C-alpha cells in the first residue's frame, strides 16, 4: 500500500495512507456558497449495535434531513467544509486546507449557535483539536469519547450531522451531548463530565481481550479534572497498562482567582519541540530500554532509575505533569491546541505506537480563540435557557428565576445568621449565586464537579458548628448519594440541601433532568423533604432550613422563571415541619400537588370549574414528613384524590399511597390516582413540550379528574 509522508521535527513522520485518499469534486464557489444537499441514506446516524427499539424511535425522529431553505443565506462561504461529509474526507487535505477547514467550522458554529442562542464557546476552543483527532484517527473504527457535550459540536459537524445542527437541543432534533443512538461516531454518551476515561478504559480492555486493534481516544477538560472519578480511572489505567489515549483539553480556567493569577503554562517553540520529542518513537523506546536494563541490574537500581526518570520528566513537563506520571500515564505536553500541524505530529506519533500503555496529551486551548467570535459567543452564553445574571436581580429584561429568589432569600438569612455558609457543586455556577459570593466571599465555596466532596465537606462544616447550605443540581446530586446516606443522614448531621434544576429541564433533556431526587431523598430515615409551590414558599423554606439544626433537610426548586409576577421579596418565616395547606376548597375532586406542580393543579381547577366540577387544591409542601391531618381531611371530604408531582415513580405519590393504605382510607370510598413523570427518559424539547410529553400540564390533570368521574368523552375532548 502506498503512503505519503509529512516530515516533522526530530525525524517524526506523519503517515497518510492511500486507502483514505479521495478525489474531491471540482466546485466553483461564488460569494454565496450553500452547503450541498446530502442524501439522508448516506448519513448513518444510528449504529446497528444500538438498542433496536430505541434506535428505531430515534431514527424516525432525526434521520431525514430537514429542508433548511434559506437558513444559511447570510453565512460566510465554506468551500472546504462543503465537501467534508465524514472524517474520511479529511485524510487528503493539506495542512493549509486543514487550517482553513478549522476556520470554516468555527465560522459555521458561530453563525448557527448564535442564532439558536445556545452556549458554544467550549466547542470553539477545540475546533483545531477536533480536526486533528479526526485526521489522525479512523472513526468510527477507532473510538473517540468526549466528556463534555458542549465541546462536541465540531465533532458533530464532521460526522455527518452538519445539516441538522440548527435543530440542536430542539424537540426531535440533535442532542446537545454525544449519543449512541444518534451516530455510530458517538461510541459513548457524554454525561456530566468525568465518565470518558472510565468508559474508554473499559473499551480498551474489551479490545485487548477480543484481540482487536482499534484505538481508544478520550477527551477530558480541566473542569473534569475536579471530579474524583477521573483520577480513579487514571489510576486503574496505569495499573492495567492498556493502550489508551487521554487528551486533556486545558482551557486554563480555575475556580479560584488566586490560581488564575498564577503564571500560566507557556506555549512556545521550546515547549512544542519538547512535546514532539516526548511523543517520538525513539524517545519512548529509549525509556523502555533504560527501564529494561535497570530491571536486570537489580531492584534498587530499577527504583533509582525510575526516580531519575520521574525527575527528568518533571523538568521537561510543566508543573503538575508528574501527577499523571505517578498515576501511570505517560505525559506529553503541553501542546498548542490551535496549531494543527503540532497536534497532528504528536497525535500521529501516539497513534503509531503499538505498545504504549496509557498516554496523556496535554493540550492548551483558548475559549476566545478567534476575535470575531467573541461577541457572538458571549451573547449566546448569556442567553442560554434557564440562566440569569446579576442584572436580573435588578429587574432587567431577563425574567426573575427561582434561583434568583433562592439566593436573595439565602442572603437575607445569612445577614441575620453569621453561621450560614454556602457550598456549591456542579458543572457551572448559576450567575445568581454571584450575589451571595460577592456579599460573603469567605462563606462561599464552589468546588466544581466534585459533588461527593461537596456533601461530606458540608457535613464537616456542620460538625464544626456552621450552617451549610449545599447547593447541587438534582441530576448531579445523584453522584453523591452514598455521601448523602452515610456522611449526612445516617449521622443525622444538619446539612441543608438546596436541590436546583429539579424536574424537567427543557433543551438539556434527560442528561440534566432532575427526575429522581424526591424518590431517593424521601426514603432516607432522617431527611426532611420539602418543595415550594412558588417563590414565596421558597423564601419561607430557606428560612425553615436555616432554623433546623438537629437533622438534614432538603428542598427542590425548578429551573427557569418564577410562577408569580410579584417582584417584592417577602421576609422568610419558618414553616411548621410537615404542615401543608389548602389553597382552594371544593367538594368533588381533591388535587394534592407537590412543588411546582401545584401551579398546574390550579390551572386544572380553572378548566374543571368551567365544566361544573368543584375542585379542592392543596399544597403538600412536605413529602416527608407528610401532613397526616391534611391527608385524612382530603380523603374524608372527597371521593377522588389525585396527587401530582414532577418526579419519578416512588416519590411523593408513593408516600401518600403508603399512608392512606395503612390508615385504611383505601378500604372506603376514596379513589386515588397518582400523576408522576413517565417511566422513561424524556428527550430534549422546550419546557412546555416536555410537560406535554410527560402528561403534567393542567389539561392532563383535568382530563385525569374527568376520567375518574366517568366523563371519558369530555376528557378526550379536553386533550384535543
N, C-alpha and C positions, 0 to 999 in steps of 0.2 A: 504494500500500500504506500503510495507516495505521500510525502508530508512537506509542508512549507514551514520555515522556521523564522522566528523573530528574535534577534540577539538582544540580550540584556547584559548589564554589567556583571563582571566576575564570571563570565562564561556561562551564565544562566541562559537556557534556551527555552523559549515557549514554543510548543509544537501545535500546529494546526493540521488536523487530519483531513485528508482529501474527501473522506466519506461525508463530511459535514459541509462541503462546498456546494453552492447552488448558484445559479445564474439569475440574478435579479432582472426582472423585466425592465426594458428601457422605457422610462416615463418622462414626459415633458411636464415640467412643473410651472404652473402660472402663479400669479400673485395670490390667487385663491385656490388652495390645494385641498380638495376634500378627500377624506380617507376612502380608499376603495371599498366597495361593498363586498363583504366576505360571506360566503355561503355558510349557513349555520351548521351544516353537516361536517364542515371542516374543523369545527371547534369542538373538541371533546371535553365538555365541562364536567362530566361526571364519570369517574372511573368505574370499571366493571367490578372492582373489588368492594365497592361501597355497598351498603345495605340496599337490597333490591327495592323494598318498599319505599324507603326514604329517597333513594336515587330517582325513582320514577316520579315521586311527588315533586322533587326539586327540578327535575328535568322539564316537567310541564310548566314550571314557573319561569325558568330562566333561559332555556336552551335556544329558543327562537330569538333572533336579533331584532330589536325594535327599529322602526323607521324613524331615524333621528331628524329627518327633514333638514331644516336649515339651522340646526342646533350649533353647528361649527362654523357658521358663516363669517364670524369675526375672528376666528382662530388664526394664529400665525401658521405659515406653511411648515409641514413636517415631512419632507421628501424621503428621508431615510426611514423614519418610523412607519411610514405608509407601506413599505414593502417588508416590514418585520411583523409577520403574523404569529410566529412562535420562536422560541430560543434558537432553533437550528439556523434560522436566518441571520443570526449574529456572527456565525463562525467565519464568514467570508469577508467581514468588514475590516478595514484597516484601522489602526489606532486613531487616525484623524476622523474617520467616519464614526467610530465608537464615541468619540468626544461629542460630535455633532448629535448623535443619537441621544446621548445623555441630556444635552441642552434641549432637544425636542421633547423628550419625556418630561423634563422639568416644566417646559412651557405648557405642555398638554395638561399636566396635573394642576398647574396654577390656574389655567383657564377653566377647567371643568369643576374643580373643587371650590374655587372662589364663587362660582355661580351657584353651586349647591350649598354654599355656606357651611362647609364641613372642615374640621381641622386637618391639615395635611403637611405641616412643616416637617414632621418626622420622616415622611416619605421623600420630601425634597432633599433631606440631608443624605439619604442613602441611594440616590439615583445612580451615581457612578459605581458604587459598591454593587448594586443590583445588576447593572450591566456587566460588570466584571465577573460576578458569580455565574451568570447565565452564559457568558462567553467561555469560561474555563470548564465548567461542569456541564454534564449532559442530562439535564432534567427532561422527562420525569424518571429516567432510569436512575440517575443519581437523585438522592432525596435532599431537598432544601427545606429546612424548617425555620420558621420565624417565631420569635417570642411575642412581639407586639404587633397588633393588627394594623395600626396606623403607619407602620413602616413598609407595608406590603403593597401599596398602590402601584408603584412602578413595576413590581413583580407581576401584578395582575395584568397590567398593560402589555407586558412582554409575553404573557402566556395565554393569549387568545381572548382576552376579555376587554379589550380596549373599547369596542363599540358599546359596551354595557356600563362603562364607568360612570356615566351620568345617572345611572339607577342605583348607585352605591347607597346602601343603608335605607333604601326605599322598599315599600311593600312589593314583593315578587321580584326584587332587584338583587344586585350583588351584595354579599355580606361585607361588613366593614372589617372582617377578620379573614384569615385563611380558613378554608372549609373543605373537608374531604369529599363532601357531597357536591361541591361546586366545580372542582377541577382536579384532574389527575396530577397537576403540578403542585397541589397542596397535599402533601402526604400526612400532615397532622394539623389539627386546628390550633391557631394561635389563641391562647387563653388570656388570662390577666397578667401574663408575664411569668417567666421563670420555669416554664414547662419544657422548653425545646431541648435543653441539654439532656434531661432525663429521658424524654421520648427518643431523641436521636441516639443515645447510648443503647437503648433497648433495640432499636432498629439495627444498629451496628453489630450487636451480639447475635441477633437473629440472622443477619447476613453471614456472619462467621460460621455459625452452626450449620447453616444450609449450604455453605461453600460458595457463596456468591461473591461478586467483586464490586458492587456499586459503592459509590462514595456517599457519606452522610455529612451534610453541612448544616450547622445550626447557627443562627444569627441572634445574638442577645444584645441588650443595651446596658449602658451604665446604670440606668434606673432599675433594670432587672437585677443587677448585682447586689441590691439591697435585700433581696429575698434569700432566705436560708436554703431553699431547695436547690438553687444554683450551685452552692458550694457542696451540698450533699452529692449532687450528680457529678460534679467535677472530681471529687474525692474518689467516688466509685469508678469513674472513668480512668483515673490514674492507676487504680488498683487492677482493673481488668485489662488495661493497656490495649484496648481495641482501637483500630483506626477510626478517628473521628475528628472533624474539623469544627472548631468553635470560633466564630468570628465575633469579637467584642466591638460593637459599634459605639464608640465613646464620643458623645456629643459634648462632653466636658461640662455637664450640668451637675450641680450638687444641691442637696437640701440645705446645706449650711453655708451661710455667706462667708464665713472665715475660710472655708475650703475654696470657695470661688475666687477669693483674693490671692490664693497661693499661686506661685509660678506654674503655668500650665506646661504639660509635656510638649517639648519642642518638636516641630516637624520641619526638618531641613534636609539638605543634601546628605549630611552625615548620617542622620537617623534613617533616611531612606536607603542608603547604601548598606548600613548595618542590618536592616530588616531583610534586604535581599541576600546578604551573606548568611544570616541565620537560617533562611529557608532553603539555601542551596544544598544539593546532594552531598557535595564534598565536605561541607561543614558538619552536616548530620552524620555522615559516615565516620568522620574524624572523631566525633564524640563517642560514637558507638564502639569504634575500635579501641579508643582510650579506656573506656569502661571495661571492655572485654579483657584487656591486658591487665588492668589493676585487679580484676576479679581473680585472675590466675595467680597473681603475686601474693594475694592474701587479703583477708577480711579487713585488717587495719588499713592497708594501703587503699583498698577499694573505698572505704569510708572517707579517707583523706582525699582521694581523687574526687569523690562526689562533692565534698565540701569546696574544694578548689574550683570545680566546675560551677557550683552554685554561686560562689563569689564572682567568678568571671562573668556569668550570665547576668548577675546583678549590676556589674559595671557596664555591660553592653546595653541592657534594657533600662527603661525608666523606673522611677521609684514605684515599688509595689509589684514589679514584674515577678520577683521571686516567690510571691504568694502563689501564683499559678504553677510555678515550678514545684513548689512544696506539695501541691495537690496532685502533681503527677502529669501536668500538661506542659508540653514543650512550647515555650513562649516565643512569639515572633512579633516584633513591632518596636516602636509604633510605625504605622504606615499611613501615608496621606490618603484619606478616604475620598478625595476629589481628584486624585491623579490616577487615571485609568491604567496607564502604562505600568506604573509601580504596582498597582493592585493585581494586574494580570500576571506580571512576572512572579510575584510572591505566591499567588494562588496556583499558578501553573506548576511551580516547583512543589508546593504542598501536595497537589493532586497527583503528581508523578511518582511520589514515594510509595512503594508497595507496602512497606512495613514501617510505619512511623509512630504508631500509637496515637494518643490524643494530642492535638495541636491547638493552641490558642493564638489566633492572629488578631492583634490589637490595632484597630483602625480608628483614626481620628477624623471626625466629620464636624461640619458646622451646619446647624439648622437654618441659618440665614444665608447659606451659600447662594449667590446669585442676587445681586442688589435689586433687580427688577421684581423679584418675587416677594420681597419683604412686606410691602404694604398689603398685598393680596392675602398672604398667609396670616398676617396679623388680624385682618378683618375676619377671616374665616374662623380663626381660633376664638375670637371674642364672641362670635355669633353661634357657636355650637349649641346644640339643643340642650336645654336644661341648665345651662350655665348662666352665671350672672357675674357682675363685677362690683367693685365697691361703689360705683356710681349708682347702682340700682338701689342702694340703701338710701340714696338721697332723691328718690323718685325720678329716675331718668327714664328714657324711653323703654328700658327693659322692665318687664313685669316683675313685681316682687315675688320671690320664691319662698318655699318652706325653709330652705337653707338660710335665707336672709333672716327670717323670723327667729329661727333657732339660735343663730349667732347673736342677734340683738338681745334675745332673752338670756343667753348664757353670759353675755357681757353685763347685763343688769344684775344677775345673781352674783357674778364674780366681784362686782363693785361693792356688794353688801357682805360677801363672804370671802375673806382673804385666803381660805384654804382650797378654793376651787382652782383646778388646773385642767388643761385640755391636752389630750393625746390624739393625734390624727394619723391614720394609716390608710393607704390606698395608692392607686396609680397616680392620680392627680389631685392636688388640693383644690377644693372649690374656692373660687375667688372671694366669696363672702366671709370665709374664715380669716381672711387677712385683717378684718376689723378686730377680731379678738387678738390676733398675733401682734398687731400694732399697739393695742392698748396694754397687753400683758405679755411682752416679749419673753420674760423669764418664766412664764407659766404656760407656754405653748410649745408642744413638742411634736414635730412632724417627722415620723420615722419611715415614710415612704412605703414601699411594698414589703413590709415586714409585719404583717398582721399578727402572727403568733407572738412576736416580741412585744407588740403594742399592748396586747391583752395582759401578758404577765408583767410587763413594765407598769401598767396601770394598777395591777394588783399590789405591786411593791410600793407604789406611791400611796395607795390606800392604807397599807400596813404602816407606812411612815407618818400617818396622821393627816394626809391631804384628802381632797375630794375630787378624784379624777373623773372626767367625762371622756370616755373612749369613743371617738368618732370614727366609724368604719362603714363603708358601703355594704349593704346587705350581702351582695354576691361575694364580696371579699372576706366578710366575717366567717364564711364557710371554711376558709383556710385555717382559721384559728380556733376551730370548735373544741379541739382537745384541751387547749389552754382555757377556754371558757368553762369547760366542765371541771377540770382538775385544779386549775390555778385560781379560779374565782368562785364558782358556785359551790363546789364541794367544801371549800373552806369558809363559805359564807362571807366573802370579802366584799365590801360595798363599792364595787365598780359600777359606774353609770354608763351604760352603752347607748349612744345615740346612733341608731341604725339608719343611714341615709340611703337614698335611691331605692326605697322599698317598693316592691311590686313591679309593674311593667315599666320599661324604660325606653320605649319608642325605638328609634333607629339603632340603638345598641343591641337590640334583640335579646336572645337568651343568654348571651355571654355576660351581660351586666344585670340581667333581670334578678330582682330580689324576691324570689318566689317562696323561699323555704324558711325564712327566719322565724316566722310565727310558730311553725311546727317545731323547729329544733331548739328554740329558746324556751317555749312553754312547757316542754317535757322535763325541764330541769327542776328539781325539788325546791330549791331556794330562790329561784328567779321570779321577780315581779315583772310581768309582761303587759305593756300598755301601748296604745296607739291613739294619736289625736285625730279628731274628725275635721278640724280646721286650724287656722293659725292661732286663734285664741287658746284653744285646748293645748296646742303645742307649747305655748308660753307657760301655761299652768303646769304642764307635765315636766318642763325643765325645772320649775320651782319645786315640784314634788320630788324629783330625783335628787335635787340638792339637799333635801331635808331627810332623805333615807340614809341611815348610817349603820344599819345592822345586817344588811344583806344586799345582794346585787339587784339591779333594776335595769330594764331596757325599754326603750320606746322607739318606734319606727316612724319615719315620715317619707312621703314620696318625692320624687324629683319633679321639678317644674314649678309652675305658678301656683300661688295660694288660691284657696277656694273663694274667699271674700274679696271685697273691694275696699275695706276699711284699712287705711294706711297708718292709723294711730295705734301705737303699741300700748297694750294694757300691761299692768304690773302683774307678774305671776303670783298666783295664790295656790298653795299646795292642795291637791285633791285628796279626799279620803280614799285610802287604799281599797281597791275592789268595789268602787262605787260608780255605777253607770247612771244614766239619766234618760228620761223620756222627753223627746223633742216635740212630738205631736201625738195626740190621742185619737183613737178610733175604735170601732168595735168588731170589724170584720176580719182583718188580717193584721198581724204584727210583723214588722220588718225590724230585725235587730242587726244593725250594721256595726262593723269594726273598722276603725281607722278611716281612711279617706273614702271608703265605700258608703259611709253614712250620707254623703252628699248625693250619691246616686240613688240611695233609698228615698231621699226627699224628692228627687225627680220622679221616681216611680210612684210615689204617693200622689203627686200632682197629676200624673197621667191617669191613675186609677180613680181619683176623685171625679174626673170628668165622665167616668163610666158608672158613677153612683156607688163606688166602693169606698167604705170608710176604713182608713188605714192608720195604725199606730206606727210611729217611727221612734226607735230607741237607739241611743248611742251607748254601746257596751263599755267603751273606754278601756276596760281591762279584759285581757284573755286569761290572766292568772294573777290574783285570784278572781274568779267570776263573781259577779253580783248575784248571789243566790236569791235574794229577796226580789230583785227585778225579774229574774227568770221565772220564778214562781208566779209573780203577778201577771206576766205576759201569757203564761200557759193557762192560768185560771180564767182570764178575761177574754181569750180569743180561741177560736177553733183551729187557726192556722198560724204557724210560726215559721218565718224564713230568716235564716242567718246569711249574711253577706260579708265576704272578705276577699281581699286581693292577695291571696296566698294559696299555698298548695293544700292538698288533702292532708288531714292530720292536724290542722291548726285550730283556729277559734271554734269553728263549727263542730269539730270532734270533741272539744272540751264541753261544749254545750250539750251535745248528744249524750256524752258520758254522764253528766249530772242529771239531766231530765230522765234518762233511762233508769238510773239508780234511785232517783227520787220518786219513781212511779208515775211520772207525768205522761209518759208514752203509753201507759196502760189505759188511759182515759180517752177523752175525745180529741185531744190535741194532735194535729198532723204537722210534722216538722220536715222542712226541706232545706238543705244547705246549698249555697251558691259559692263556689270556690274557683280558682284557676283550673283549667282542664289539665288532665294528666298527660300532658305533652308539652314540649318546648314551643313557645310562640315566637315565630321568626320576626325579624326586624320589619317595622312599619311605623306609621305615625302613631302617637299615643291613642287617638280616637279609634284608629283601625285596629290596634291591638286589643282595646277594650271590647270592641265588637266581636273580634275573633274569640275572645275569652268568654263572651256571654255575660259581661259585667256592667253593661250600660243600664240606664234607667228603664229603657224599653224591655230589656231582657228580664229585669227584676219584676216589672209589672206583668209581663207575659207569664212568668212562673206563678205569680199570685192568681192570675186568671185561670190557669190550668188547674191549680188546687181547688178553685171554686167551681170547676166543671165547665167553665166558659172557654172551651178549647178554640172555637171558631174566632172569638174575639182576640184570643192570644195570638193566633196566626196572623190575623189582620194587623195587629199592633206591630208585628215584626216585618211586615211588608214595606 
